[in-house]
């Protein structure tokens, strides 16, 4: 009988210790910067900061993500989405703050990253079209109101 009581007491202590463990995690919502709509089907990866080992990977549903069952420590959050630039941020999980809430994460469309493209090229001075040679007068520097003879010289 004494052995039974001892086993029950040990079992109760172990189960209480199990329930007392904190659960660590990270959560947030993904939004498109320009349209302010939620980003669907983005891949959210949590990496260990010290060795870049993948801890968890989930896919966002309706723009929301939540990653749980992490341990305390320093991590990197990497969010990749179709047609969006990658979002990378570090965060720390401690006993004082076991869940890190990123709130609203603004995702930038890859097409919006490139602001301006300048194309510089020289104008072709002449084209050969079959047996015809075509000259482009704009490719040659001449005086204003010059004659065709001046162009050909």
C-alpha positions as CSV (number, residue, x, y, z in Angstrom):
1,X,0.0,0.0,0.0
2,X,2.8,2.3,0.9
3,X,4.5,1.6,-2.5
4,X,1.2,2.4,-4.3
5,X,0.9,5.8,-2.5
6,X,4.5,6.6,-3.3
7,X,4.0,5.8,-7.0
8,X,0.9,8.0,-7.2
9,X,2.7,10.9,-5.5
10,X,5.7,10.6,-8.0
11,X,3.2,10.4,-10.9
12,X,1.4,13.6,-9.7
13,X,4.7,15.5,-9.3
14,X,5.9,14.5,-12.8
15,X,2.6,15.4,-14.5
16,X,2.6,18.8,-12.7
17,X,6.1,19.5,-13.9
18,X,5.0,18.6,-17.5
19,X,2.1,21.0,-17.4
20,X,4.3,23.8,-15.9
21,X,6.5,24.0,-18.9
22,X,6.1,27.1,-21.0
23,X,5.3,26.9,-24.7
24,X,7.3,29.2,-26.9
25,X,6.2,30.5,-30.2
26,X,5.9,33.2,-32.8
27,X,2.9,34.6,-34.7
28,X,1.9,37.4,-37.0
29,X,-0.1,38.5,-40.1
30,X,1.2,39.1,-43.6
31,X,-0.1,42.0,-45.6
32,X,0.7,43.3,-49.1
33,X,2.3,46.8,-48.8
34,X,0.5,48.4,-51.7
35,X,-3.0,46.7,-51.8
36,X,-3.2,46.2,-48.0
37,X,-4.6,42.7,-48.6
38,X,-3.5,39.6,-46.7
39,X,-0.8,37.5,-48.3
40,X,-1.9,33.8,-48.7
41,X,0.3,30.7,-49.1
42,X,3.5,32.3,-47.9
43,X,6.2,30.0,-46.4
44,X,7.2,30.9,-42.8
45,X,10.4,29.3,-41.6
46,X,11.9,29.7,-38.1
47,X,15.7,29.1,-38.0
48,X,18.0,28.9,-35.0
49,X,20.1,32.0,-35.0
50,X,23.3,30.3,-33.9
51,X,23.5,27.6,-36.4
52,X,20.7,28.2,-39.0
53,X,19.0,24.9,-38.3
54,X,15.4,24.8,-39.4
55,X,13.2,24.6,-36.4
56,X,9.7,24.8,-38.0
57,X,8.2,25.6,-41.3
58,X,4.5,26.5,-41.9
59,X,2.4,28.0,-44.6
60,X,0.2,31.0,-43.9
61,X,-3.5,30.6,-44.1
62,X,-5.5,33.8,-44.7
63,X,-2.3,35.8,-44.1
64,X,-2.0,34.6,-40.5
65,X,0.8,32.3,-39.2
66,X,1.5,30.8,-35.9
67,X,4.6,28.6,-35.0
68,X,4.6,26.9,-31.7
69,X,6.5,24.2,-29.8
70,X,9.8,26.1,-29.9
71,X,12.4,26.3,-27.2
72,X,13.7,29.5,-25.6
73,X,16.5,31.2,-27.5
74,X,17.4,33.4,-30.4
75,X,15.8,32.8,-33.8
76,X,15.4,34.1,-37.3
77,X,12.0,34.4,-39.0
78,X,12.2,34.0,-42.8
79,X,9.0,34.7,-44.8
80,X,8.9,33.9,-48.5
81,X,5.9,34.3,-50.7
82,X,5.1,34.0,-54.4
83,X,6.0,37.2,-56.1
84,X,7.1,38.9,-52.8
85,X,10.5,39.9,-51.5
86,X,11.8,37.8,-48.6
87,X,11.2,39.1,-45.1
88,X,13.9,38.3,-42.5
89,X,13.9,39.3,-38.9
90,X,15.5,38.1,-35.7
91,X,13.6,37.6,-32.4
92,X,14.3,36.3,-28.9
93,X,12.1,33.9,-26.9
94,X,12.6,34.0,-23.1
95,X,10.7,33.0,-20.0
96,X,9.6,36.6,-19.7
97,X,8.3,36.7,-23.3
98,X,7.6,33.2,-24.5
99,X,5.5,34.3,-27.5
100,X,6.8,36.9,-30.0
101,X,4.0,38.7,-31.9
102,X,5.3,40.3,-35.1
103,X,1.9,42.0,-35.6
104,X,1.3,43.1,-39.2
105,X,4.3,42.3,-41.5
106,X,4.3,44.3,-44.7
107,X,5.4,42.2,-47.7
108,X,6.8,44.1,-50.7
109,X,5.9,42.8,-54.2
110,X,9.0,42.0,-56.2
111,X,7.7,44.0,-59.1
112,X,7.7,47.1,-56.9
113,X,11.3,46.7,-55.7
114,X,12.8,47.9,-59.0
115,X,12.1,51.6,-59.2
116,X,13.5,52.7,-62.5
117,X,15.2,51.3,-65.5
118,X,17.3,53.5,-67.8
119,X,18.2,52.0,-71.2
120,X,21.1,53.7,-73.0
121,X,22.0,52.7,-76.5
122,X,23.3,54.3,-79.7
123,X,21.0,54.8,-82.6
124,X,22.0,52.6,-85.5
125,X,23.4,54.8,-88.2
126,X,22.5,52.5,-91.1
127,X,20.4,49.4,-91.8
128,X,20.7,46.9,-94.6
129,X,17.3,45.8,-95.9
130,X,17.9,43.3,-98.6
131,X,19.6,45.2,-101.4
132,X,18.7,48.6,-99.9
133,X,20.9,50.6,-97.6
134,X,18.9,52.9,-95.2
135,X,20.7,55.7,-93.4
136,X,19.3,57.2,-90.1
137,X,19.9,61.0,-90.3
138,X,19.4,61.3,-86.5
139,X,22.6,59.2,-85.9
140,X,24.8,61.9,-87.5
141,X,25.6,65.3,-86.1
142,X,25.0,68.1,-88.5
143,X,24.2,71.8,-88.4
144,X,20.6,72.8,-87.9
145,X,18.8,73.1,-91.2
146,X,21.6,71.4,-93.1
147,X,21.2,70.0,-96.6
148,X,21.2,66.3,-97.5
149,X,24.6,66.8,-99.1
150,X,26.1,67.8,-95.8
151,X,24.7,64.6,-94.2
152,X,26.4,62.3,-96.8
153,X,29.8,64.0,-96.5
